[in-house]
Amino acid sequence: MTDAVQERYARFARDEAPGRSALYVEWASGVAEDDAVRAVLRRIPETRRQPPLVFAVARMLGAPLAAYPQWRRFVLQHADDIVVECARRSLQTNEPLRLAALLPVLSEIPGPVALLEVGAAAGLCLYPDRYSYRVADEHGEVRVALDPVDGPSSVVLETRVSGPLPPLRIPEVVWRAGIDLAPLDAGDERDRRWLRGLVWPGETGRDERIAAALDIVAADPPRLVAGDALASIEALAASAPNDATLVITTPGVLVHIPRASRNALVATIDGLDARWITIDPPGVLDVWEPPVDADDWPGFVVALDGRVRAAADPLGRWWEWRAALPANAS
């Protein structure tokens, strides 16, 4: 007789990991057939048993990227630590590549900019001015190459654009801060292992990109506030410099907030003297202008103050401009 853990891991191995991580297919398949390991996972709260979370915790604690028998041995030897860490962790996709999809919207806002991110994790998406960008067309030809003022960055965000290309520029960021239920320290080795462990084995380039971004953030840490965004955002926004445009970003985080709190947070942001940039699933909000048909929309919605600007890959690998271009744009 199958149980919920067995079904979840079998489904992950069958439907979610193939084509993305062969090793995670092997691990999840092994768990689905392993009574002893499933007994460990049943000790974890139900909302913290998802395969990517469990696998990332095991890797953070030192599990090797090796065949299932070695991973199994590690899990059984460190079962108590894995249970404790899974109960206190949540998936935090702190992917700086998302900034590639936000850059065209940031380019619309006059600087200097004070940047405040909701769901900041370690703050890797608070540094759009410290990364290089390479924007290619559908054929792979680079159409725009941008670097920070002090030269090419160790983090190069490569993205693909289809359709018209709006003006792009690197913003001038003079202040950066974030809110997160569990902020991470880019200089802390355990937190670094956690974020890097969230990268699936086989995702070429992501681990290197995140490691390089962590180094940039650790050298000049942002202000990160631990707590609920709705309770914290007004006070944190009030501490931004008056001579900069406050830009609040909610990249991919609103879907994780219950609807009533989500709507209250958006209303609070709307009441601040700030611009709001988000990238979220089309069905997560009802504020899009013009309205978005969630059944006929590719990827996520990128919006400025609720006004739809682009469709984009959730992690920024591609985007498609959907708004009118300025008269002087190419």
C-alpha positions in Angstrom: 0.0 0.0 0.0 1.4 3.4 -1.0 1.6 6.4 1.4 1.6 10.1 0.8 5.4 10.4 0.9 5.9 7.5 -1.5 3.3 9.0 -3.9 4.9 12.5 -3.7 8.5 11.2 -4.4 7.3 8.9 -7.2 5.5 11.8 -8.8 8.6 14.0 -8.5 10.8 11.3 -10.1 8.3 10.7 -12.9 6.9 14.2 -13.7 9.1 16.9 -12.3 12.8 16.1 -12.3 13.3 14.4 -15.7 15.1 16.6 -18.1 16.2 18.9 -15.3 18.2 16.7 -12.9 19.0 13.0 -13.5 20.4 12.7 -10.0 17.2 14.0 -8.4 15.3 11.5 -10.4 17.5 8.8 -8.9 17.2 10.0 -5.4 13.4 10.5 -5.5 12.9 7.1 -7.2 15.0 5.6 -4.4 13.0 7.3 -1.7 9.7 6.0 -3.2 11.0 2.4 -2.8 12.7 2.8 0.6 10.7 2.2 3.8 13.5 3.3 6.1 14.1 6.7 4.4 10.4 7.3 4.1 10.1 6.7 7.8 12.5 9.5 8.4 10.7 11.9 6.1 7.3 11.2 7.8 8.8 12.8 10.9 9.0 16.1 9.0 6.0 18.4 9.0 3.9 17.7 5.9 4.5 21.1 4.4 8.3 20.7 4.6 8.7 17.2 3.0 8.8 18.3 -0.7 11.7 16.7 -2.5 13.7 19.9 -3.5 13.5 21.0 0.2 14.6 17.7 1.6 17.4 17.3 -0.9 18.7 20.8 -0.4 18.7 20.3 3.4 20.7 17.1 3.1 23.2 18.8 0.8 23.5 21.7 3.2 24.4 19.3 6.0 27.0 17.6 3.8 25.3 14.9 1.7 27.4 14.1 -1.3 26.2 14.5 -4.9 26.5 10.8 -5.3 24.4 7.7 -6.2 21.4 6.9 -4.1 23.0 4.3 -1.8 25.6 6.9 -0.6 22.8 9.6 -0.2 20.6 7.1 1.7 23.5 6.3 4.1 23.9 9.9 4.9 20.2 10.5 5.5 19.9 7.6 7.9 23.1 8.6 9.7 21.9 12.3 10.0 18.2 11.7 10.3 17.6 13.9 13.4 19.5 16.9 11.9 17.6 16.6 8.6 14.2 16.5 10.4 15.1 19.6 12.5 16.4 21.6 9.5 13.5 20.7 7.2 11.1 21.8 9.8 12.7 25.3 10.0 13.5 25.8 6.3 11.4 26.8 3.3 12.3 27.0 -0.3 14.0 30.3 -1.1 14.7 30.7 -4.8 17.1 33.7 -4.6 17.8 33.7 -8.3 19.6 36.9 -9.5 18.7 36.0 -13.1 15.2 37.3 -12.3 16.7 40.8 -12.6 17.1 40.2 -16.3 13.3 40.2 -16.7 13.0 43.2 -14.3 15.7 45.3 -16.0 13.4 46.7 -18.7 11.0 47.9 -16.1 13.7 49.3 -13.9 14.9 51.1 -16.9 11.7 53.1 -17.0 12.2 54.6 -13.6 14.3 57.7 -13.2 17.2 57.3 -10.7 18.7 57.3 -8.3 16.8 54.4 -6.9 16.2 53.1 -3.3 15.4 49.4 -3.7 13.3 47.4 -1.3 12.5 43.8 -1.9 9.8 41.6 -0.3 11.0 38.0 0.2 14.7 39.0 -0.2 16.3 35.8 1.2 20.0 36.8 1.1 19.3 39.8 -1.1 20.8 38.6 -4.4 18.1 40.5 -6.3 18.9 43.8 -4.7 22.0 44.3 -6.8 20.9 45.0 -10.4 23.6 47.6 -10.6 26.4 45.2 -9.8 25.7 42.5 -12.5 26.4 42.4 -16.2 23.6 41.7 -18.7 23.6 40.0 -22.1 20.3 40.2 -23.9 20.0 37.9 -26.9 17.3 37.6 -29.6 15.5 34.4 -30.5 18.5 33.3 -32.6 21.0 33.7 -29.8 22.6 36.9 -31.2 23.4 39.4 -28.4 21.4 42.6 -29.0 22.3 44.4 -25.8 25.4 44.1 -23.5 25.4 46.1 -20.3 28.1 46.2 -17.6 28.3 48.1 -14.3 30.0 51.4 -14.2 33.2 49.9 -12.9 33.4 47.2 -15.6 32.2 43.7 -16.3 30.8 41.8 -13.3 31.6 38.3 -12.2 27.8 37.7 -12.5 26.6 37.8 -16.1 22.8 37.5 -16.5 22.1 36.0 -19.9 18.5 36.2 -21.1 16.6 35.9 -24.4 14.0 38.4 -25.6 11.4 38.0 -28.3 9.5 40.8 -30.0 10.3 44.5 -29.5 13.1 45.6 -27.3 12.5 48.6 -25.0 15.4 50.8 -23.9 17.6 49.2 -21.3 20.0 50.7 -18.8 21.6 49.7 -15.5 19.9 51.5 -12.6 21.7 53.7 -10.1 20.9 52.1 -6.7 21.9 54.2 -3.7 20.0 52.2 -1.0 19.0 48.6 -0.7 17.0 46.7 1.9 14.8 43.6 2.1 12.2 41.9 4.2 12.0 38.1 4.7 10.5 35.7 7.2 14.0 34.1 7.5 16.7 36.3 6.0 19.9 34.7 5.0 23.5 36.0 5.4 25.5 35.9 2.2 28.7 35.8 4.3 27.6 32.8 6.4 28.9 29.5 5.1 25.8 27.5 6.2 23.4 29.9 4.5 25.6 29.9 1.4 25.4 26.1 1.3 21.7 26.3 1.7 21.1 28.6 -1.2 23.5 26.7 -3.4 21.9 23.4 -2.3 18.6 24.7 -3.8 20.1 24.5 -7.2 19.3 21.2 -8.7 22.3 19.1 -9.9 22.4 19.4 -13.6 21.3 23.1 -13.8 24.3 24.3 -15.7 25.5 27.8 -14.7 23.1 28.4 -11.8 25.4 27.3 -9.0 28.3 29.4 -10.3 26.0 32.4 -10.8 24.6 32.2 -7.3 28.0 31.7 -5.7 29.4 34.8 -7.5 26.4 36.8 -6.5 26.8 35.7 -2.9 30.4 37.1 -3.0 29.1 40.4 -4.3 26.4 40.7 -1.6 28.7 39.6 1.2 31.2 42.4 0.3 28.5 45.0 0.8 25.5 43.6 2.7 22.1 45.1 2.4 19.8 45.9 5.3 17.7 42.8 5.8 14.7 42.8 8.2 13.2 39.6 9.6 9.5 39.5 9.8 6.2 39.7 8.1 6.2 42.1 5.1 2.7 43.6 5.9 3.8 44.5 9.4 7.3 45.7 8.4 7.1 47.4 5.0 5.9 50.9 6.0 8.6 51.4 8.6 11.3 50.1 6.4 10.1 52.2 3.5 10.2 55.3 5.7 13.9 54.8 6.3 14.7 55.0 2.5 16.5 58.3 1.5 14.2 61.1 0.4 16.3 62.1 -2.6 15.9 58.7 -4.3 12.9 57.0 -6.0 11.7 54.2 -3.7 11.2 51.0 -5.8 9.5 48.0 -4.1 9.9 44.6 -5.7 8.0 41.4 -5.0 9.7 39.0 -7.4 7.9 35.6 -7.3 7.0 36.0 -3.6 3.3 36.9 -3.6 2.1 33.5 -4.6 3.5 32.2 -1.3 1.4 34.7 0.8 -2.3 33.9 1.6 -4.7 35.8 -0.6 -6.1 38.1 2.1 -2.6 39.1 3.3 -1.4 39.4 -0.3 -4.2 41.8 -1.2 -3.5 43.8 2.0 0.2 44.0 1.2 -0.5 45.2 -2.4 -2.9 47.8 -1.0 -0.3 49.0 1.5 2.4 49.3 -1.2 -0.1 51.2 -3.4 -0.5 53.7 -0.5 3.2 54.4 -0.3 5.2 57.0 -2.2 6.9 54.2 -4.2 7.0 52.4 -7.5 6.1 48.7 -7.4 7.7 46.1 -9.7 6.5 42.4 -9.6 7.0 39.2 -11.5 4.3 36.7 -10.6 1.9 34.1 -12.0 -0.9 35.7 -13.9 -3.6 34.3 -11.6 -2.1 35.5 -8.4 -3.5 39.0 -8.5 -6.5 40.8 -9.9 -4.9 44.2 -10.4 -3.3 43.8 -13.8 -3.9 46.6 -16.3 -4.9 45.5 -18.9 -6.4 42.3 -17.5 -4.5 39.1 -18.2 -6.0 35.8 -19.3 -4.3 33.3 -17.1 -5.1 30.5 -19.5 -3.5 32.2 -22.4 -0.4 33.9 -20.9 3.1 32.5 -21.3 5.1 32.4 -18.1 4.8 35.1 -15.4 3.5 38.7 -15.6 6.1 41.5 -15.2 4.3 44.7 -14.1 5.0 48.2 -13.0 2.4 49.6 -10.5 0.1 46.8 -11.7 0.5 47.8 -15.3 1.5 44.9 -17.4 4.9 45.3 -19.1 6.1 41.9 -20.2 5.6 38.1 -20.1 8.6 36.3 -18.6 10.1 33.0 -17.5 9.7 32.8 -13.7 13.5 32.8 -13.3 14.3 35.4 -16.0 15.7 33.1 -18.7 13.5 34.8 -21.3 11.0 37.7 -21.6 8.7 39.2 -24.1 7.8 42.9 -24.0 4.0 43.4 -24.1 3.6 47.1 -23.6 3.8 50.1 -25.9 7.4 51.2 -26.6 8.5 54.8 -26.1 8.5 56.8 -29.3 12.3 56.9 -29.4 12.8 53.1 -28.8 14.1 50.8 -31.5 
